[in-house]
Amino acid sequence: MHSLKVFTFAAIIICPIAAYAASLTPEEAVNHIGETATVCGVIASTTYAAQAPMAPTFLDIGIPYPNQSFSAIIFGTDRPKFGVPEISMRDKSVCVTGEIFLYQGAPKMILRNLGQLIENDRLLRGLILASQIPIRSIKSRRIATCLPSNKQEKVTFSPTSACLNF
C-alpha cells in the first residue's frame, strides 16, 4: 500500500515537472513545425483584432509584435473560454501546448481551450498543492519554506525541481 502511495505521489509531481522541463522556448518553436509541443515564455505583446475575419487574439510570446518569434492565437469563437486574454495575460509567464504551424514565416499555435494555456505561477502553485507538503510561507515567486520534517529548509524552485526533500 505504501508503494502505491509513493507511485501515485511521484506521478502527480514528476509528470508535470517533466512536461515543463521538456518545453521549448519561442525561438526553438520554428524547429518543431508540425509537432505537438509546449512552448513557454513571457507574453510580450497582445492584439485583439475584433474586426478581422475570425476575430483572432494574438499572444506574442518572447518578442513583441511586429518582430514576434512565436504567437499563440485564440479565435473569436473560443474567446469566451479565455476571458479577455489581451488584457489578463499581458506580461505573464506562460506555457502553451498544441500543434505548431508556420504562417507568414513565423511559428504559431491555435489555442481552442483553456487547458492549452497555463500561467507559470499557477503551475508552481499546483505543484506545491499536489505535493501535500506544508508550506510555511511564500517569500517570493521562486522561493518557499518547506517543512519535510521538523527542521526547516529553504528550497529554490526551478522547472526541474520542487519541494521533494523528505
Phi and psi in degrees as GROMACS dihedral restraints (atoms count N, CA, C in turn):
[ dihedral_restraints ]
;  ai    aj    ak    al  type     phi  dphi    fc
    3     4     5     6     1   -62.4    20    10
    4     5     6     7     1   -41.0    20    10
    6     7     8     9     1   -66.5    20    10
    7     8     9    10     1   -32.1    20    10
    9    10    11    12     1   -66.1    20    10
   10    11    12    13     1   -41.2    20    10
   12    13    14    15     1   -63.8    20    10
   13    14    15    16     1   -42.6    20    10
   15    16    17    18     1   -64.1    20    10
   16    17    18    19     1   -43.4    20    10
   18    19    20    21     1   -62.3    20    10
   19    20    21    22     1   -45.7    20    10
   21    22    23    24     1   -62.2    20    10
   22    23    24    25     1   -44.9    20    10
   24    25    26    27     1   -60.6    20    10
   25    26    27    28     1   -46.2    20    10
   27    28    29    30     1   -62.3    20    10
   28    29    30    31     1   -41.1    20    10
   30    31    32    33     1   -64.0    20    10
   31    32    33    34     1   -40.1    20    10
   33    34    35    36     1   -67.7    20    10
   34    35    36    37     1   -38.4    20    10
   36    37    38    39     1   -87.8    20    10
   37    38    39    40     1   -49.9    20    10
   39    40    41    42     1   -70.0    20    10
   40    41    42    43     1   -40.2    20    10
   42    43    44    45     1   -59.4    20    10
   43    44    45    46     1   -50.2    20    10
   45    46    47    48     1   -63.2    20    10
   46    47    48    49     1   -35.7    20    10
   48    49    50    51     1   -65.4    20    10
   49    50    51    52     1   -43.7    20    10
   51    52    53    54     1   -63.3    20    10
   52    53    54    55     1   -41.8    20    10
   54    55    56    57     1   -62.9    20    10
   55    56    57    58     1   -42.0    20    10
   57    58    59    60     1   -66.0    20    10
   58    59    60    61     1   -42.9    20    10
   60    61    62    63     1   -65.3    20    10
   61    62    63    64     1   -29.3    20    10
   63    64    65    66     1   -87.7    20    10
   64    65    66    67     1     9.3    20    10
   66    67    68    69     1   -73.2    20    10
   67    68    69    70     1   162.9    20    10
   69    70    71    72     1  -103.0    20    10
   70    71    72    73     1   154.7    20    10
   72    73    74    75     1   -83.2    20    10
   73    74    75    76     1   163.0    20    10
   75    76    77    78     1   -57.5    20    10
   76    77    78    79     1   -37.0    20    10
   78    79    80    81     1   -68.8    20    10
   79    80    81    82     1   -29.2    20    10
   81    82    83    84     1   -78.4    20    10
   82    83    84    85     1   -19.3    20    10
   84    85    86    87     1   -58.4    20    10
   85    86    87    88     1   -34.4    20    10
   87    88    89    90     1   -60.0    20    10
   88    89    90    91     1   -24.1    20    10
   90    91    92    93     1   -87.5    20    10
   91    92    93    94     1     5.6    20    10
   93    94    95    96     1  -130.2    20    10
   94    95    96    97     1    33.1    20    10
   96    97    98    99     1   -61.6    20    10
   97    98    99   100     1   134.4    20    10
   99   100   101   102     1    87.6    20    10
  100   101   102   103     1    -6.0    20    10
  102   103   104   105     1   -99.5    20    10
  103   104   105   106     1   151.8    20    10
  105   106   107   108     1   -90.3    20    10
  106   107   108   109     1   123.5    20    10
  108   109   110   111     1  -149.5    20    10
  109   110   111   112     1   171.9    20    10
  111   112   113   114     1  -111.5    20    10
  112   113   114   115     1   127.1    20    10
  114   115   116   117     1  -116.0    20    10
  115   116   117   118     1   128.9    20    10
  117   118   119   120     1  -121.5    20    10
  118   119   120   121     1   144.2    20    10
  120   121   122   123     1   171.1    20    10
  121   122   123   124     1  -174.8    20    10
  123   124   125   126     1   -94.8    20    10
  124   125   126   127     1   136.6    20    10
  126   127   128   129     1   -74.4    20    10
  127   128   129   130     1   108.7    20    10
  129   130   131   132     1   -85.5    20    10
  130   131   132   133     1   -29.6    20    10
  132   133   134   135     1  -155.1    20    10
  133   134   135   136     1   155.3    20    10
  135   136   137   138     1  -136.5    20    10
  136   137   138   139     1   146.2    20    10
  138   139   140   141     1  -143.7    20    10
  139   140   141   142     1   129.6    20    10
  141   142   143   144     1  -108.2    20    10
  142   143   144   145     1   110.7    20    10
  144   145   146   147     1   -96.5    20    10
  145   146   147   148     1    73.4    20    10
  147   148   149   150     1   -59.2    20    10
  148   149   150   151     1   -32.7    20    10
  150   151   152   153     1   -88.6    20    10
  151   152   153   154     1   -10.1    20    10
  153   154   155   156     1   -76.8    20    10
  154   155   156   157     1   157.0    20    10
  156   157   158   159     1   -56.1    20    10
  157   158   159   160     1   134.0    20    10
  159   160   161   162     1    70.5    20    10
  160   161   162   163     1     4.2    20    10
  162   163   164   165     1    42.7    20    10
  163   164   165   166     1    61.0    20    10
  165   166   167   168     1   -74.4    20    10
  166   167   168   169     1   150.5    20    10
  168   169   170   171     1  -112.6    20    10
  169   170   171   172     1   126.2    20    10
  171   172   173   174     1  -104.0    20    10
  172   173   174   175     1   126.8    20    10
  174   175   176   177     1  -110.5    20    10
  175   176   177   178     1   102.5    20    10
  177   178   179   180     1   -87.3    20    10
  178   179   180   181     1   114.9    20    10
  180   181   182   183     1  -101.1    20    10
  181   182   183   184     1   129.4    20    10
  183   184   185   186     1   100.0    20    10
  184   185   186   187     1   -79.6    20    10
  186   187   188   189     1  -114.0    20    10
  187   188   189   190     1   136.2    20    10
  189   190   191   192     1   -70.9    20    10
  190   191   192   193     1   159.5    20    10
  192   193   194   195     1   -59.6    20    10
  193   194   195   196     1   138.5    20    10
  195   196   197   198     1   -97.0    20    10
  196   197   198   199     1     6.9    20    10
  198   199   200   201     1  -106.1    20    10
  199   200   201   202     1    24.8    20    10
  201   202   203   204     1   -56.7    20    10
  202   203   204   205     1   142.2    20    10
  204   205   206   207     1   -95.0    20    10
  205   206   207   208     1   -17.2    20    10
  207   208   209   210     1  -160.9    20    10
  208   209   210   211     1   140.0    20    10
  210   211   212   213     1  -133.6    20    10
  211   212   213   214     1   138.1    20    10
  213   214   215   216     1  -100.1    20    10
  214   215   216   217     1   136.4    20    10
  216   217   218   219     1  -118.6    20    10
  217   218   219   220     1   131.6    20    10
  219   220   221   222     1  -116.3    20    10
  220   221   222   223     1   118.8    20    10
  222   223   224   225     1   -80.3    20    10
  223   224   225   226     1   156.5    20    10
  225   226   227   228     1   -52.8    20    10
  226   227   228   229     1   -36.0    20    10
  228   229   230   231     1   -66.8    20    10
  229   230   231   232     1   -24.1    20    10
  231   232   233   234     1   -99.6    20    10
  232   233   234   235     1    -6.9    20    10
  234   235   236   237     1   -54.2    20    10
  235   236   237   238     1   -40.6    20    10
  237   238   239   240     1   -56.7    20    10
  238   239   240   241     1   -27.8    20    10
  240   241   242   243     1   -70.7    20    10
  241   242   243   244     1   -24.3    20    10
  243   244   245   246     1  -107.3    20    10
  244   245   246   247     1    -4.7    20    10
  246   247   248   249     1    76.6    20    10
  247   248   249   250     1  -125.3    20    10
  249   250   251   252     1  -120.6    20    10
  250   251   252   253     1    74.2    20    10
  252   253   254   255     1   -63.0    20    10
  253   254   255   256     1   -27.8    20    10
  255   256   257   258     1   -66.6    20    10
  256   257   258   259     1   -17.8    20    10
  258   259   260   261     1  -104.0    20    10
  259   260   261   262     1   -50.8    20    10
  261   262   263   264     1   -70.6    20    10
  262   263   264   265     1   -25.6    20    10
  264   265   266   267     1  -101.4    20    10
  265   266   267   268     1    -7.1    20    10
  267   268   269   270     1   -58.5    20    10
  268   269   270   271     1   132.7    20    10
  270   271   272   273     1    67.2    20    10
  271   272   273   274     1    15.0    20    10
  273   274   275   276     1   -91.2    20    10
  274   275   276   277     1   147.0    20    10
  276   277   278   279     1   -86.9    20    10
  277   278   279   280     1   121.1    20    10
  279   280   281   282     1  -135.1    20    10
  280   281   282   283     1   166.2    20    10
  282   283   284   285     1  -127.0    20    10
  283   284   285   286     1   135.8    20    10
  285   286   287   288     1  -121.9    20    10
  286   287   288   289     1   143.0    20    10
  288   289   290   291     1  -127.2    20    10
  289   290   291   292     1   133.8    20    10
  291   292   293   294     1   166.4    20    10
  292   293   294   295     1  -171.8    20    10
  294   295   296   297     1   -82.7    20    10
  295   296   297   298     1   131.7    20    10
  297   298   299   300     1   -91.0    20    10
  298   299   300   301     1   130.8    20    10
  300   301   302   303     1  -132.6    20    10
  301   302   303   304     1   162.7    20    10
  303   304   305   306     1  -102.6    20    10
  304   305   306   307     1   129.0    20    10
  306   307   308   309     1  -141.1    20    10
  307   308   309   310     1   126.9    20    10
  309   310   311   312     1    51.0    20    10
  310   311   312   313     1    41.1    20    10
  312   313   314   315     1    79.9    20    10
  313   314   315   316     1     3.4    20    10
  315   316   317   318     1  -129.9    20    10
  316   317   318   319     1   145.0    20    10
  318   319   320   321     1   -71.8    20    10
  319   320   321   322     1   141.2    20    10
  321   322   323   324     1  -137.1    20    10
  322   323   324   325     1   166.7    20    10
  324   325   326   327     1  -147.7    20    10
  325   326   327   328     1   137.1    20    10
  327   328   329   330     1   -95.0    20    10
  328   329   330   331     1   129.4    20    10
  330   331   332   333     1  -103.3    20    10
  331   332   333   334     1   118.9    20    10
  333   334   335   336     1  -106.9    20    10
  334   335   336   337     1   -21.5    20    10
  336   337   338   339     1  -143.6    20    10
  337   338   339   340     1   157.9    20    10
  339   340   341   342     1   -61.7    20    10
  340   341   342   343     1   -25.4    20    10
  342   343   344   345     1   -64.9    20    10
  343   344   345   346     1   -16.5    20    10
  345   346   347   348     1   -82.9    20    10
  346   347   348   349     1   -10.7    20    10
  348   349   350   351     1  -125.0    20    10
  349   350   351   352     1   121.3    20    10
  351   352   353   354     1  -131.2    20    10
  352   353   354   355     1   132.2    20    10
  354   355   356   357     1   -76.8    20    10
  355   356   357   358     1   133.0    20    10
  357   358   359   360     1   -60.4    20    10
  358   359   360   361     1   -32.9    20    10
  360   361   362   363     1   -64.1    20    10
  361   362   363   364     1   -36.3    20    10
  363   364   365   366     1   -68.1    20    10
  364   365   366   367     1   -38.1    20    10
  366   367   368   369     1   -60.2    20    10
  367   368   369   370     1   -46.6    20    10
  369   370   371   372     1   -61.9    20    10
  370   371   372   373     1   -46.2    20    10
  372   373   374   375     1   -61.2    20    10
  373   374   375   376     1   -39.4    20    10
  375   376   377   378     1   -63.2    20    10
  376   377   378   379     1   -40.0    20    10
  378   379   380   381     1   -65.6    20    10
  379   380   381   382     1   -40.3    20    10
  381   382   383   384     1   -63.8    20    10
  382   383   384   385     1   -45.9    20    10
  384   385   386   387     1   -66.2    20    10
  385   386   387   388     1   -41.4    20    10
  387   388   389   390     1   -65.6    20    10
  388   389   390   391     1   -29.4    20    10
  390   391   392   393     1   -71.1    20    10
  391   392   393   394     1   -21.5    20    10
  393   394   395   396     1    57.4    20    10
  394   395   396   397     1    26.4    20    10
  396   397   398   399     1   -94.0    20    10
  397   398   399   400     1   129.8    20    10
  399   400   401   402     1   -59.0    20    10
  400   401   402   403     1   135.1    20    10
  402   403   404   405     1  -107.0    20    10
  403   404   405   406     1   121.1    20    10
  405   406   407   408     1   -75.8    20    10
  406   407   408   409     1   -51.1    20    10
  408   409   410   411     1  -161.0    20    10
  409   410   411   412     1   148.7    20    10
  411   412   413   414     1   -94.9    20    10
  412   413   414   415     1   115.8    20    10
  414   415   416   417     1   -84.4    20    10
  415   416   417   418     1   -32.6    20    10
  417   418   419   420     1  -158.9    20    10
  418   419   420   421     1  -176.8    20    10
  420   421   422   423     1   -64.8    20    10
  421   422   423   424     1   -27.2    20    10
  423   424   425   426     1  -104.9    20    10
  424   425   426   427     1   -11.2    20    10
  426   427   428   429     1  -128.2    20    10
  427   428   429   430     1   136.3    20    10
  429   430   431   432     1  -137.2    20    10
  430   431   432   433     1   159.4    20    10
  432   433   434   435     1  -103.7    20    10
  433   434   435   436     1   122.6    20    10
  435   436   437   438     1  -108.7    20    10
  436   437   438   439     1   153.6    20    10
  438   439   440   441     1  -120.5    20    10
  439   440   441   442     1    77.3    20    10
  441   442   443   444     1   -70.2    20    10
  442   443   444   445     1   -25.3    20    10
  444   445   446   447     1  -147.2    20    10
  445   446   447   448     1  -141.4    20    10
  447   448   449   450     1   -83.6    20    10
  448   449   450   451     1   -15.3    20    10
  450   451   452   453     1   -98.1    20    10
  451   452   453   454     1   147.2    20    10
  453   454   455   456     1   -89.9    20    10
  454   455   456   457     1   142.8    20    10
  456   457   458   459     1  -134.9    20    10
  457   458   459   460     1   139.0    20    10
  459   460   461   462     1   -87.9    20    10
  460   461   462   463     1   134.0    20    10
  462   463   464   465     1  -126.2    20    10
  463   464   465   466     1   131.1    20    10
  465   466   467   468     1   -95.0    20    10
  466   467   468   469     1   126.0    20    10
  468   469   470   471     1   -84.3    20    10
  469   470   471   472     1   141.6    20    10
  471   472   473   474     1  -141.7    20    10
  472   473   474   475     1   171.4    20    10
  474   475   476   477     1   -57.4    20    10
  475   476   477   478     1   -24.2    20    10
  477   478   479   480     1  -109.2    20    10
  478   479   480   481     1     4.4    20    10
  480   481   482   483     1  -140.0    20    10
  481   482   483   484     1   152.6    20    10
  483   484   485   486     1  -141.3    20    10
  484   485   486   487     1  -175.0    20    10
  486   487   488   489     1   -75.9    20    10
  487   488   489   490     1    75.9    20    10
  489   490   491   492     1  -113.3    20    10
  490   491   492   493     1    19.0    20    10
  492   493   494   495     1   -83.7    20    10
  493   494   495   496     1   105.9    20    10
